[in-house]
Amino acid sequence: MSDSEDKIDFAMVLASSVHDMKNSVGMLLASLEAVIEEMPPTNARQANLFNTLHYESSRINGELIQLLTIYRMNSDFLPVSIDEHYVVDVLEEQVARNSSLMETGNIELELRCDEDLAWYYDLDLVGSVVHNVLVNCVRYTKSRLILSADIEDEFLHIRIQDNGPGYPDTMLRSPTDLVDKADVNDGDTHLGLYFAECIAKMHKQNEHKGYIKLENGGELGGGVFSLFIP
Amino acid sequence: MSQINYQKLSVLVADDFSSFRNTVNGMLLNLGVMHVDMASNGDETIALCEGKSYDVILCDYDLGHGRSGQHVLEELRYKQLINANSLFLMVSAEASRNIVMSAYDCEPNDYLMKPITGRMLEQRINRLLTQRKVFSEVNDALKKEDFDSAMTQLVDMSVATNRYTVMAQKMLGELFLSLGEVNKAEKLYTKALEVRQLDWARLGLARVKQLQGELDTAGQWLDKIVQDNPLYLPAYDVLADNWEKRGDGEQLQSAVEKAVTVSPMSILRQKRLAKVADDNQDVRSALAAMRKTIKLGRLSCHGSSDDAFMFARMAARAVESNVDVPHTVAGEAMEYLHDSQKQNEMSSEQRIQCNLLQGRVHACTGRRDKAQQILNDSFDLSDRGKIQFDTDLDRVGLMLGLNDKEQANELLEKLQRQYSGDQQALQKLDVYLDEPASDANQEVVASINREGIDLYADERYDEALTCFERARKQFPKHAGIHLNIAQALLGKVKAGDYADDLERECSSVFEMVASLVDKKHPQYSRYMRLRRKAVGLKIHIHS
């Protein structure tokens, strides 16, 4: 046996400990939501604290899912199962998953999707992209979010709009290039966008490939995240 | 959407964390569910399901030590403790359903990712129960084996445009295939593929081609499917079936090996690999796969004492015939036999088999007296009543392990008479006989021999040898095949292709034949004739 085989595969160790962490954060979130339900905040300060707790643990949860998924993508062990699904199902589920987070943050979330709209995609992967973007928007929006979906030129277009300050210029120019140049001290590695783009790209149909787009403005005058699936 | 009567539902929640169980219980109570049972591990879950049937089972994938949610699901299906109208939801902290599940043998109705919220749970249960309602008549018809009714309903549902269309199409395709309605299945899958190249429809069409006997076409399509989506497990199983149908053992093994790489936790695929490798005389791979099967079988309902027996037979055969395997396999086999005696409930038949196999392993590790004692004891047992064929074969194995050829042959002759009408039994006997007793194997030998003899007649000696070698691999004790090899080797020497290793090969073939035939054997005179020919060609033969 060579030396290299004796060495620990750090990526694998990391992946399996991320897996454990995700379990713990899941428990943390579930207990937190139970606490909020049993003991609703009685003043603004408490509401604020709950909000922070809730938001930060949701964010950790989302990041851990991303890490695991990216690890599997890199080790070619991420099964993609594309089938026809009702779009409203995946959106409703993410709204339900984050409903408590929206409430504690006092954010009004509007869902716009035709009940009969069906498209071809991987349910879990697209679901986790929507989830991450929603959690991220909670941090930046002022008070409103619109989650919508429709078909545009043979692409499913899922859009998340907020009324926050919008995406910074650097991100608008080349959203996913930033992953490589990410400044860890900056506090945001833009891993979420990289993740979203990878998942978009996994969806192919004929010569078309999925992609993401960031804009400012939209109906609410804030950031607009778009996911296009062919 | 909320015409579901929650009060009537019975739900089982299984998770190893009490806080999670309580949280989910609270959510269910909020929905109006009155009957919620809870379990904290796999065994408890199964025990509860044995006593009562639930409408919905929410089972965590990770149940701590012991069996996982997947083991629970496997066992519930295997023991038929859940039916098509109950829902099994696998709860997991994993990011994607397929990651956990692609590794196994059966699938739950749906997956829920932690953390779960009350609203998520409500939405999901609503959706699934509504779907269950929509399909309940179809499921009832299938259960009663009223396939016409199921088919008519599914046809209607699969042409409608709603959220049940795709599921109806998938079910209809499966139904068509299982009923042999190949052309209808072909139409259905082709139509689905007009819209999108979806894996399930591509696989369906490949299965159609397979059933139509177009194995080459089916194979090409299957290769394309796994190339496009290397983690799409069901395609590997069909690919393996395809090679099996084409009679290509090597390719079959490589397809099952790929399936096992993608799904290392699937006990049924490991078992298949062990069997396929064993058939291919690939002892090392067979032992490795059987070892994994035994390990996985400790927690799975598909594990059984027979797995340990199978390992012992393979290991003993390997040691007896000097195959290059680690010398520890005999001890390992003994350990497995011992474990299975301790852990599993065995039938009296299995107990005898286990003893005989222990004897055989003793014999091949030099403890002849112990082995002999076990053999002697087994005679008392067999006097008591009818003994099963497989058990008798293990007695043959033990006799041969003790080098008691006379007794073994006696028993083999008796078995050949006793099972003369049972082709399956005869095929199993063929391994021990000089010449195959079953029709199928006689035909195999005959056809390989015909092919080889034609090649020999054309003086294509190397090709003829390859052909006879293939037959020898399958029937190592067939004197006729050995002599064919000798004849082809002599042909090569005569054609001027002389080499030392050719002489050695020739010599060892004659040695083998000498141990197989005596003066009364029908091949004896041919053996003597070829020997003389060899001597005439100045080939040195030992003994």
Boltz contact constraints between the chains, C-beta under 6 A:
constraints:
  - contact:
      token1: [A, 22]
      token2: [B, 93]
      max_distance: 6.0
  - contact:
      token1: [A, 23]
      token2: [B, 93]
      max_distance: 6.0
  - contact:
      token1: [A, 26]
      token2: [B, 93]
      max_distance: 6.0
  - contact:
      token1: [A, 26]
      token2: [B, 114]
      max_distance: 6.0
  - contact:
      token1: [A, 26]
      token2: [B, 115]
      max_distance: 6.0
  - contact:
      token1: [A, 29]
      token2: [B, 115]
      max_distance: 6.0
  - contact:
      token1: [A, 30]
      token2: [B, 23]
      max_distance: 6.0
  - contact:
      token1: [A, 30]
      token2: [B, 115]
      max_distance: 6.0
  - contact:
      token1: [A, 34]
      token2: [B, 23]
      max_distance: 6.0
  - contact:
      token1: [A, 65]
      token2: [B, 95]
      max_distance: 6.0
  - contact:
      token1: [A, 68]
      token2: [B, 95]
      max_distance: 6.0
  - contact:
      token1: [A, 69]
      token2: [B, 95]
      max_distance: 6.0
  - contact:
      token1: [A, 79]
      token2: [B, 98]
      max_distance: 6.0
  - contact:
      token1: [A, 79]
      token2: [B, 102]
      max_distance: 6.0
  - contact:
      token1: [A, 79]
      token2: [B, 231]
      max_distance: 6.0
  - contact:
      token1: [A, 81]
      token2: [B, 98]
      max_distance: 6.0
  - contact:
      token1: [A, 84]
      token2: [B, 166]
      max_distance: 6.0
  - contact:
      token1: [A, 86]
      token2: [B, 163]
      max_distance: 6.0
  - contact:
      token1: [A, 92]
      token2: [B, 123]
      max_distance: 6.0
  - contact:
      token1: [A, 96]
      token2: [B, 119]
      max_distance: 6.0
  - contact:
      token1: [A, 96]
      token2: [B, 120]
      max_distance: 6.0
  - contact:
      token1: [A, 96]
      token2: [B, 123]
      max_distance: 6.0
  - contact:
      token1: [A, 97]
      token2: [B, 117]
      max_distance: 6.0
  - contact:
      token1: [A, 97]
      token2: [B, 120]
      max_distance: 6.0
  - contact:
      token1: [A, 99]
      token2: [B, 119]
      max_distance: 6.0
  - contact:
      token1: [A, 120]
      token2: [B, 196]
      max_distance: 6.0
  - contact:
      token1: [A, 124]
      token2: [B, 96]
      max_distance: 6.0
  - contact:
      token1: [A, 124]
      token2: [B, 97]
      max_distance: 6.0
